[in-house]
Amino acid sequence: MVDLSAYRGIIFDMDGTLMDSMGAHLLAWEKTCHAFGYTFDKAFMHSLGGVPTAQTVEILNDTYNQQHSVSDVSSYKESVWKKLDHRPTLISETLAVFNHYHGSMPISVGTGAQREDAETLLVHHELINRIDALVTASDVKRGKPHPETFLTAARQMGVSAQDCVVFEDTQIGLEAAHRAGMDCFLVDAGIIQQPVKAAPRNN
């Protein structure tokens, strides 16, 4: 079990960190990219995990010199994703951390998913009533890699940012954590890696 005794609050990303749900999202993005003429690069799209859908569309437009409506592409991706048979399983290593520290310190989820989608999955896995805060793309103005998601989660838990630790599966999530002043454990293919420390703050 990872030692989190140095912290006072835990923030988990959802897709790819607590739940093995990235496959369905990538398939939905593949269909969306083909429909709108974007090149589908699986590794590139995976690297954008945790970025809100609308922001991802903006990145795709910039990357591939397109001018598609953000709302049109976002709606298409959402509709494709909801039609898929996606019942993601929980990732055992991060779930073990969740269970071990539940009750001993506040736990929150900070995700780039829309609130309705996040709540549906958290209810399905009976986690919704076991977390102290949920921050989604619906709740922030700026998604990852901006630190707003994690800073909001810390504030809702009543824990200072520097006393929180994040579990994430993408470099963009890691960047968001570090910009919030938080240490971060990366989760690679369901395996928790060594923590990546945030830069020391100047006093």
C-alpha positions in Angstrom: 0.0 0.0 0.0 1.3 3.4 -0.9 2.1 5.6 2.1 0.0 8.8 2.1 0.7 9.7 5.7 2.3 13.0 4.5 -1.1 14.2 3.1 -4.5 15.3 4.4 -6.6 14.8 1.3 -6.7 12.6 -1.9 -8.0 13.6 -5.3 -8.5 10.8 -7.9 -9.0 11.4 -11.6 -11.8 9.1 -12.8 -11.3 7.8 -16.4 -8.2 5.7 -16.7 -7.4 6.2 -13.0 -10.2 4.9 -10.9 -12.1 3.2 -13.8 -10.9 1.4 -16.9 -13.1 3.6 -19.1 -10.6 5.1 -21.5 -11.2 2.5 -24.2 -14.8 3.6 -24.8 -13.8 7.2 -24.9 -11.1 6.5 -27.4 -13.5 4.6 -29.6 -16.0 7.4 -29.5 -13.2 9.9 -30.4 -12.1 7.7 -33.3 -15.6 7.7 -34.7 -15.8 11.5 -34.1 -12.5 12.2 -35.8 -13.5 10.2 -38.8 -16.8 12.0 -39.0 -15.3 15.5 -38.9 -12.1 14.9 -40.9 -9.6 14.9 -38.0 -6.7 12.5 -38.1 -7.2 10.0 -35.3 -3.9 9.4 -33.4 -4.7 7.0 -30.6 -1.6 8.0 -28.5 -2.3 11.7 -29.0 -6.0 11.3 -28.0 -5.0 9.2 -24.9 -2.7 12.0 -23.9 -5.7 14.3 -23.8 -7.4 12.2 -21.3 -9.0 14.3 -18.5 -9.3 17.3 -20.8 -13.0 18.4 -21.1 -14.6 17.5 -24.4 -15.1 21.1 -25.6 -11.4 21.9 -24.9 -10.3 18.7 -26.7 -12.3 19.9 -29.8 -10.5 23.2 -29.7 -7.1 21.4 -29.5 -8.2 19.2 -32.5 -9.2 22.3 -34.5 -5.9 24.0 -33.8 -3.8 20.8 -34.4 -5.5 19.9 -37.7 -6.3 23.5 -38.9 -10.0 22.9 -38.8 -12.9 25.3 -37.8 -15.6 22.9 -36.8 -18.2 24.1 -34.3 -17.1 23.1 -30.8 -20.7 22.4 -29.7 -21.4 20.3 -32.8 -18.3 18.1 -32.4 -18.8 17.8 -28.7 -22.5 16.8 -29.1 -21.5 14.2 -31.7 -18.8 12.6 -29.5 -21.2 12.5 -26.5 -23.9 10.9 -28.5 -21.5 8.2 -29.9 -20.1 7.6 -26.4 -23.5 7.1 -24.9 -24.5 4.5 -27.5 -21.5 2.3 -26.7 -21.7 -0.6 -24.4 -19.3 0.9 -21.8 -19.5 -0.5 -18.3 -16.0 0.2 -17.1 -14.5 -1.9 -14.3 -12.8 -0.4 -11.4 -9.0 -0.4 -11.4 -7.9 -2.6 -8.5 -4.7 -0.8 -7.4 -6.3 2.7 -7.1 -9.5 1.2 -5.6 -7.3 -0.4 -3.0 -5.9 3.0 -2.1 -9.4 4.5 -2.1 -10.6 1.8 0.3 -7.6 1.9 2.5 -7.8 5.6 3.2 -11.5 6.1 3.1 -12.6 7.4 6.4 -9.2 8.5 7.5 -8.9 11.5 5.2 -11.2 13.3 2.7 -11.3 11.8 -0.8 -12.6 13.6 -3.9 -12.8 12.9 -7.6 -11.6 15.5 -10.1 -12.5 14.6 -13.7 -12.8 16.1 -17.2 -16.1 14.2 -17.7 -19.4 16.0 -17.6 -21.2 15.9 -14.2 -24.1 13.7 -15.4 -21.7 11.1 -16.9 -19.4 11.1 -13.9 -22.3 10.7 -11.4 -23.8 7.9 -13.5 -20.5 5.9 -13.3 -19.8 6.7 -9.6 -23.4 5.7 -8.7 -23.0 2.4 -10.7 -19.9 1.5 -8.7 -21.4 2.7 -5.4 -18.7 5.3 -4.9 -20.8 8.5 -5.1 -21.7 8.4 -1.4 -18.1 7.6 -0.4 -16.5 10.7 -1.7 -16.4 14.1 -0.1 -16.3 16.2 -3.3 -16.8 15.7 -7.0 -15.5 18.3 -9.5 -16.3 17.8 -13.2 -16.0 19.7 -16.4 -19.4 21.1 -15.7 -18.1 22.8 -12.5 -15.1 24.6 -13.8 -14.3 27.3 -16.4 -10.9 25.9 -17.3 -10.2 22.2 -17.5 -6.9 20.3 -17.1 -4.0 21.1 -17.5 -5.3 24.2 -15.7 -5.3 23.5 -12.0 -8.8 24.7 -11.4 -10.3 21.2 -11.1 -7.9 20.1 -8.4 -7.9 23.5 -6.5 -11.7 23.4 -6.4 -11.6 19.8 -5.1 -9.2 20.8 -2.4 -11.3 23.7 -1.4 -14.5 21.6 -1.3 -12.7 19.1 0.9 -11.5 21.8 3.2 -7.8 20.9 2.7 -5.0 23.2 1.6 -3.7 22.4 -1.9 -0.2 21.6 -0.7 -1.6 19.0 1.6 -3.4 17.1 -1.2 -2.1 14.3 -3.4 -3.4 13.5 -6.8 -3.8 10.2 -8.7 -3.8 10.6 -12.5 -3.1 8.6 -15.7 -2.0 11.3 -18.1 0.8 13.9 -18.4 -1.9 16.6 -18.7 -3.3 15.5 -15.4 0.1 15.5 -13.9 0.7 19.0 -15.1 -2.6 20.2 -13.6 -1.7 18.6 -10.3 1.7 20.3 -10.2 0.3 23.6 -11.2 -2.0 23.3 -8.2 1.1 22.6 -6.0 0.2 19.0 -5.5 2.3 15.8 -5.6 1.0 13.2 -8.1 1.0 9.5 -8.5 0.7 8.5 -12.2 -1.2 5.3 -12.9 0.1 3.5 -16.0 -2.0 0.7 -17.4 -3.6 0.3 -13.9 -0.2 0.2 -12.1 0.6 3.0 -9.6 4.0 4.5 -10.3 6.4 6.3 -7.9 5.1 9.8 -6.9 6.2 12.8 -8.9 6.7 15.7 -6.5 5.5 19.2 -7.2 8.1 21.9 -7.3 8.8 23.5 -3.8 6.9 26.7 -3.2 8.7 29.9 -2.5 7.8 31.3 0.9 
